[in-house]
Amino acid sequence: MSLLKKRSASRNSYLLAAICIALMAIMLFPLVMSLLTSVKPAGEAALWPPSYLPSGLSFSNYVNMYRYQAGLPLYLFNSFSVALLTIAGCVVLSALAGFGLARFSIPYKELFFIILICGMMIPYQTLLTPLYIMFSKFGMQNTRVGLAIVHTAIQLPFSIFLMRHSFEAVPRELEEAAVIDGCNSLQLLYRIFLPSIVPGIVTVALFAFLTSWNEFIGALIFMNKETMFTLPIMLVASRTGYYGSTDWGILQAGIIISIIPCVPVYLLLQKYYVSGLMSGAGR
């Protein structure tokens, strides 16, 4: 009987492995095709019917992408600058707001919290026009700081939601012991709570980075100066070939370049990311 159970468990494990491999192949197929298209010789990427394997390796698409208009390094610098400013804004503001909402007895704090997270229900595209008018009056259009503020506003409701639950998951005994030792509110925050919610902080930072790195419409509206373009705007601009046709080779090369920073960041922070999402789930 035990032998039959072992065989059944073995079959189930093989079936599960086969399903996982199939799902992985389905998800990786578009990325592999993008990579193969990016190294095809000029003109071959637009052939119909398509040839899935390149006839020869050519890095001309990457060279053209590197030299496009103001140059790829400048667009990467713009994207990284805006993303880092967005991470800083989201982490600092959501940590302060989450700490206050989780650990202080504030009148009507649940109402405030509901109003804050209602921002997740509003399409941010509807806010871009009034934001642009307001930023224009302060001279903040075509600035990295202005775009970072927009990206922070987009991501902040979810960040506050996540940080509040992370703070609530910290045992009350730690806070009471620190208060007995003489810690004030700020000391509680940076000595007790922040070290205890590192997964939540990493998760907020990761979501802020991905939101800012991939965001297109806000960057297109606020950045109308070529030297201030971010990578998504550059990708859309660079895809146009001769007579309005789409240059698929350079477009796929740009996609691969835009993916490169995201993959190692996610893989390195995956452990914190998963535990950060689960923080406070049992409450």
C-alpha positions in Angstrom: 0.0 0.0 0.0 2.8 2.3 0.9 4.5 1.5 -2.5 1.3 2.6 -4.3 1.2 5.8 -2.3 4.8 6.6 -3.2 4.2 5.9 -6.9 1.1 8.1 -6.8 3.0 10.9 -5.1 5.8 10.5 -7.6 3.4 10.9 -10.5 1.8 13.9 -8.9 5.2 15.6 -8.5 6.1 14.8 -12.1 2.8 16.3 -13.3 3.2 19.4 -11.2 6.8 19.8 -12.5 5.5 19.5 -16.1 2.8 22.1 -15.5 5.3 24.5 -14.0 7.7 24.0 -16.9 4.8 24.6 -19.4 3.8 27.8 -17.6 7.4 29.0 -17.4 7.8 28.4 -21.2 4.6 30.3 -22.0 5.8 33.3 -19.9 9.4 33.2 -21.2 8.5 32.8 -24.9 7.7 36.6 -25.5 10.9 37.6 -23.8 13.0 35.1 -25.8 11.4 36.3 -29.0 12.1 39.9 -28.1 15.7 39.0 -27.5 16.0 37.1 -30.8 14.3 39.9 -32.7 16.7 42.5 -31.2 19.8 40.7 -32.6 18.4 40.2 -36.1 20.0 42.1 -39.0 18.3 45.3 -40.2 15.1 44.6 -42.1 14.8 41.0 -41.1 12.7 41.8 -37.9 9.9 43.2 -40.1 9.6 40.2 -42.5 6.3 38.5 -43.0 5.8 35.7 -42.3 8.3 36.2 -39.5 11.5 34.1 -39.1 11.7 33.1 -35.4 15.5 32.6 -35.5 17.9 35.3 -36.8 19.9 34.4 -39.9 22.9 36.0 -38.2 23.7 37.9 -35.1 23.7 41.7 -35.4 24.0 44.3 -32.7 23.2 47.2 -34.9 19.8 47.7 -33.2 21.5 48.2 -29.8 24.0 50.6 -31.4 21.2 52.6 -33.0 19.4 52.6 -29.7 22.5 53.8 -27.8 23.0 56.7 -30.3 19.3 57.7 -30.6 18.8 61.4 -30.4 20.3 62.6 -27.1 21.7 59.2 -26.4 20.6 56.2 -24.3 22.8 57.1 -21.2 20.9 60.4 -20.7 17.5 58.7 -20.9 18.6 56.0 -18.5 19.9 58.7 -16.1 16.5 60.4 -16.3 14.6 57.2 -15.6 16.9 56.2 -12.7 16.8 59.7 -11.2 13.1 59.9 -11.2 12.7 56.3 -9.9 15.1 56.9 -7.0 13.3 60.1 -6.0 10.0 58.3 -6.2 11.3 55.5 -4.0 12.5 58.0 -1.4 9.2 59.9 -1.4 7.1 56.8 -1.1 9.2 55.2 1.6 9.4 58.3 3.8 5.8 59.5 3.4 4.2 56.0 3.7 6.4 55.1 6.7 5.3 58.2 8.6 1.7 57.9 7.6 1.6 54.1 8.2 3.2 54.5 11.6 0.7 57.2 12.7 -2.3 55.3 11.5 -1.2 52.0 13.0 0.2 53.0 16.4 -1.5 56.3 17.5 -5.0 56.9 18.8 -6.1 59.5 16.2 -9.8 60.6 16.1 -11.5 59.4 12.9 -8.2 57.7 11.7 -10.2 54.9 10.0 -12.0 57.6 8.0 -8.7 59.2 7.1 -7.3 55.8 6.1 -10.3 55.1 3.8 -10.0 58.5 2.2 -6.3 57.9 1.6 -6.7 54.5 0.0 -9.6 55.7 -2.1 -6.8 57.1 -4.3 -6.3 53.6 -5.6 -9.8 53.7 -7.0 -9.2 56.8 -9.1 -7.5 56.4 -12.5 -4.4 58.6 -12.2 -4.8 59.7 -15.8 -7.8 61.8 -14.8 -5.5 63.8 -12.4 -2.7 64.6 -14.9 -4.3 67.7 -16.5 -4.9 69.6 -13.3 -1.5 68.5 -12.0 0.1 69.8 -15.2 -1.6 73.1 -14.8 -0.6 73.4 -11.2 3.0 72.3 -11.9 3.3 74.8 -14.8 2.5 77.7 -12.5 5.4 76.6 -10.2 7.7 75.9 -13.1 8.0 72.2 -12.3 7.2 70.7 -15.7 10.2 69.3 -17.5 11.9 68.6 -14.2 12.8 65.2 -12.7 11.6 66.3 -9.3 8.2 67.3 -10.7 7.7 63.9 -12.4 8.9 62.1 -9.3 6.2 63.9 -7.3 3.6 62.7 -9.8 4.9 59.1 -9.6 4.9 59.3 -5.8 1.3 60.5 -5.7 0.3 57.6 -8.0 2.0 55.0 -5.7 1.4 56.5 -2.3 -2.1 55.2 -1.5 -1.0 51.6 -1.9 2.3 52.3 -0.1 0.4 53.6 2.9 -1.9 50.7 2.9 1.0 48.2 2.9 3.0 50.1 5.5 0.2 50.4 7.9 -0.4 46.7 8.0 3.3 46.1 8.3 3.4 48.3 11.4 0.4 46.7 12.9 2.1 43.3 12.6 4.9 44.3 15.0 4.2 42.9 18.5 2.8 45.4 21.0 5.3 44.0 23.6 8.3 45.5 21.7 6.7 48.9 21.8 5.9 48.7 25.5 9.4 47.6 26.4 10.9 50.4 24.4 8.6 53.0 26.0 9.6 51.7 29.5 13.3 52.2 28.4 12.5 55.8 27.6 12.0 55.9 23.8 9.9 58.7 22.4 7.8 58.3 19.2 10.6 59.1 16.8 13.0 56.7 18.6 10.3 54.0 18.5 10.0 54.5 14.7 13.7 54.3 13.7 15.0 52.0 16.4 12.2 49.5 16.9 9.7 49.6 14.1 11.7 50.3 10.9 14.2 47.5 11.6 11.2 45.2 12.2 9.4 46.0 8.9 12.3 45.8 6.4 10.3 43.4 4.1 7.5 46.0 4.0 9.9 48.8 3.2 11.6 46.8 0.5 8.2 45.9 -1.0 7.2 49.6 -1.1 10.5 50.5 -2.7 10.2 47.8 -5.3 6.6 48.8 -6.3 7.7 52.4 -6.4 10.6 51.6 -8.7 8.6 49.5 -11.1 5.8 52.1 -11.2 8.2 54.9 -12.0 10.4 52.9 -14.4 7.4 51.8 -16.5 5.1 54.8 -16.3 4.5 56.5 -19.7 1.5 58.8 -19.8 2.6 61.1 -17.0 6.1 61.3 -18.3 4.8 62.1 -21.8 2.7 64.9 -20.5 5.1 66.5 -18.1 8.3 66.0 -20.1 8.1 67.7 -23.5 11.8 68.5 -23.7 13.9 65.9 -25.5 16.7 65.9 -23.0 14.3 65.2 -20.2 12.7 62.1 -21.7 12.5 58.9 -19.7 13.1 55.5 -21.2 9.4 54.6 -22.0 9.1 57.9 -24.0 12.3 57.2 -25.8 11.1 53.7 -26.8 7.9 55.0 -28.4 9.8 57.7 -30.2 12.5 55.4 -31.5 10.2 52.7 -32.9 9.3 54.8 -35.9 11.2 53.8 -39.0 11.1 55.0 -42.6 7.8 56.4 -43.9 6.1 55.9 -40.6 6.7 52.1 -40.4 7.6 50.4 -37.1 11.3 49.6 -36.6 10.7 46.3 -34.7 14.4 45.6 -34.3 15.3 48.8 -32.4 12.0 48.6 -30.5 12.8 45.1 -29.2 16.4 46.2 -28.4 14.9 49.0 -26.2 12.5 46.6 -24.5 15.4 44.3 -23.6 17.4 47.2 -22.2 14.4 48.4 -20.2 14.0 44.9 -18.7 17.6 44.5 -17.6 17.5 46.7 -14.5 14.2 45.2 -13.3 15.0 41.5 -13.3 18.1 41.5 -11.0 16.4 44.0 -8.6 13.4 41.7 -8.3 15.4 38.5 -8.0 17.7 40.0 -5.3 14.7 41.3 -3.3 12.2 38.5 -3.9 12.5 37.1 -0.4 11.7 40.5 1.2 9.0 41.2 -1.4 7.0 38.0 -0.7 7.3 38.4 3.1 6.4 42.1 2.8 3.2 41.3 1.0 2.3 38.7 3.6 3.1 41.0 6.5 0.0 41.5 8.6 -2.0 39.0 6.5 -3.1 37.1 9.6 -4.5 40.1 11.3 
